[in-house]
């Protein structure tokens, strides 16, 4: 039992199928109520899809697991209604410092540019995130969250899947048109379906210690290479909510995990780090190893794998839960269009393509970090230490210091859903890019761009004067909003004004114009997951419709 | 021309969205060059690498500057 957190116990309710004996069939069943499965179920339920979410347990994540939630994940969490709860409880930070032996050699700021709603990162114990998501899930009448419902078999079919589910009342049958598998790194469903996951195991062990202490260290990520208090290994320190500090000690492959977990072994390590005078209480200890691997395909017919079930990375860079939340963000709008008959099933192949691309980027970056942190040969160690020695004085070497490349969303530049540029744009908001945020004024409210986009297709039309849109364009905008897949048009302008029925985002700080290289007439078509689908220097209704068709596999 | 000490790595034709990527691309290639070599073999590879790069740089004053920095605090 933790001193700072009481695990909730959620009530088991006999499923309706077990009461009636009938076989239930649902459009979507999600397996696994971790952060990712919950996000998937919430996002679908919010868009009007009835969802059943099954979990074999009746509480939240136990112990010290996920810690860091990145800006992009917070933007996704905002859209499922838990962003504020997480940010209010979590510890926001942007600065990371890296030490080599006794000296600081490098620091980074995750938000080098100002004017974003969310910080680069928050630290929050995983159980809080899950608790907030469960609270949100229970507000949605079309989301049926079933605790102590364990899937014991799965039968994939051409039009769905049939599950056998075990509860305290016995076993019942459940059918789904679509099955979302979010049952974690060891994924029982992946095993039941006989699917492989390939990659690399890293020969290293890390000790996690959560300690409760009062300390006035700044809210920053501190990483040590070869510190005097833990020679030849690395150490990572993060502040979490409730004055709980998470410390990761690298132990090496030879360490005995059972021995290392004993308090008489752990406490001296922590004392060596914090000094004998610092009072602390040990809250949690565990030892972990990790793998970097992924499934070949995340879509198997009507079965869709998300999060750790589909891909795993080393923890350096916090690319695990963060990328899982981006999986569901990518998947849910596509699945919704398919369920509504507005897009072919092949749209879901692009879920696989885009998220495999992102998973490979995450695996690449976290593998590189791991290779830097844990050099595999004497030469590799020499290079590593040479980089760290040069980093004190020379900027080029600081750029090579790699204590984790922290989770950022992938630029889906290779996606077949993008329409290639034909205009001349500067900056990074290319087709496939995750949108940058910008401060805006909407009506008389000051707010953020990313709070007003997403969950549907939108065209952001940049104009010098929102009250001067010509009638011809107005007719086009009305037609777009009434299409089978509606495109909501928004005017973005440096000037406030009456959009004549169209919403107007006043780009009062000029950040939208700057970040999107927008000029009078520029149009961005953005996807429900806030990625850029296409952009032009001038509105052309035919091109816009073609790009929408392309972005939904209707071309 | 003096020795460049600001980040200067890039690959022609590649577009970078993250500042750390070109450095990490290079570092991975460097470590890969040494994969499965003995320490002695690696030392030989490093020596050859320095000679090749030195000839490419050409300007001996730049090389002297680099050699002086490399020797500091060793």
Interface residues (C-beta under 8 A of the other chain):
Chain A: X365 X368 X371 X372 X377 X378 X379 X380 X383 X387 X389 X390 X394 X395 X396 X399 X400 X402 X405 X408 X411 X413 X428 X433
Chain B: X4 X5 X6 X7 X8 X9 X15 X17 X18 X19 X20 X23 X24 X26 X27 X28 X30 X31 X34 X37 X39 X42 X43 X46 X69 X73
